[in-house]
Amino acid sequence: MAKKTPRKPQKAAARKPSPKTPAVASGRAASGRAVSPVLLALAGVIVVFAVALGARFIIGRDAPETETVVEREAPVIAPAAPIKAPPPPKVAEAPPQPPPVREAEPAPAPVPAPPPQVTEAPAPVPVPAPPPPPAMTPKPVVAMLPPPVAPLEPPKVAPGSPLWKKNALPFRAPPGKPAIAIVIDDMGVDRKRSNRAVSLPAPLTLAWLPYAHELPAQARAARAAGHELMLHLPMEPSGSADPGPQALRVSLDRGEILRRTKTALDSFDGYVGVNNHMGSRFTADSAAMAPVLGEIARRGLLWLDSRTTAKSAGLTIARELQMPFAGRDIFLDNEMTVSAVRGQLAKTEQVARKQGYAIAIGHPHDATIDALASWMPEVQKRGFVLVPVSAVVRAHHTGG
């Protein structure tokens, strides 16, 4: 028992600290009324503190976001600044400002100096000294073409020489070659075919109707092409064919015959003589023909009888008047085909070989022109020479 007694005081000692417990208990007990406001105050403080912390936390987050936004805007503005910087383009003007560029100008300055020298070089080049010489060269050649022909023709006779010699194409047939004169009648009315005839190689003898339009101009063009000219005088035929306006008819009196003859003779100039258009009835009448040939002879022209009739008095009267004359040998185109014309041309060659010359008469028909165009180069290769009518008259039938 004595042993258990001392243990109690240990328990009591162990519980000594419990006096706090009673204090707390007494506090709790005592604070039963006073603890509530304190706790409320503490709770209020805690709430305020929590609110403050929450506010600071919230503000702390907002502030960095705002700053971040500002920082983000700042970079946006930074690029805007370079965009606004148009000064850089103005700075592009700086290239002209650097003195080295201007100093480089003296180098180009000598470069322009050579260009003027280059300009002077082309100036002499355009001076076409070479072109004129070639141009001058053909001109002398052309100028030399007439001289070869001129020596063949004897010098022109004194002013008293007959008109047919003055208007004759300068030409003389080489000796020893048969000569052929091709005469184309009815020229001037059909302008297209007349022009085709003029385009044939010269020399031809072209006989122009006095009532053709623009006759002087047509005749001059033919003469310039190297052909000889004649007047194709309309005369009355035996049949009902129309010889054309102002034709010579046996029913006319001598005065009217002369008047119409003179009108026709004055229709153009530069021709060597006259031949008859149709006229088979008129040329057979000596009384009607006499005044016509008399006027032709008085003017110093030659007479070419077309021989449209075997009864023609033209050649007889021409001999009596002692005027230059000739007569047709062959008609080329009574049949108007190329083959027929070529056949007549072959006959012309035969006559020329036999008597030394031949006069063939054709018309400005397509067949005749086509046949002549192919025949004329060939016949000369066969040893013939093509001549104007005046050359035949000069060589064989000169009466004045």
Secondary structure, DSSP 8 states (H G I E B T S, - for coil): -TTHHHHHHHHHHHTTTTTHHHHHHHHHHHHHHHHHHHHHHHHHHHHHHHHHHHHHHHHHHHHHHHHHHHHHHHHHHHHHHHHH--HHHHHHTTTTSSHHHHHHTTTTTTTTSHHHHHHHTTTTTTS-SSSHHHHHTHHHHHHHSHHHHHHHS-----TTS-HHHHHS-S----TTS-EEEEEEEEETSSHHHHHHHHTS-S--EEEE-TT-TTHHHHHHHHHHTT-EEEEEEEE--SSS----TT-B-TTS-HHHHHHHHHHHHTS-----EEEEEE-TTTTT-HHHHHHHHHHHHHTT-EEEE--SSTT--HHHHHHHHT--EEE--EES-SS-SHHHHHHHHHHHHHHHHHHSEEEEEE-S-HHHHHHHHHHHHHHHHTT-EE--HHHHHHHH----
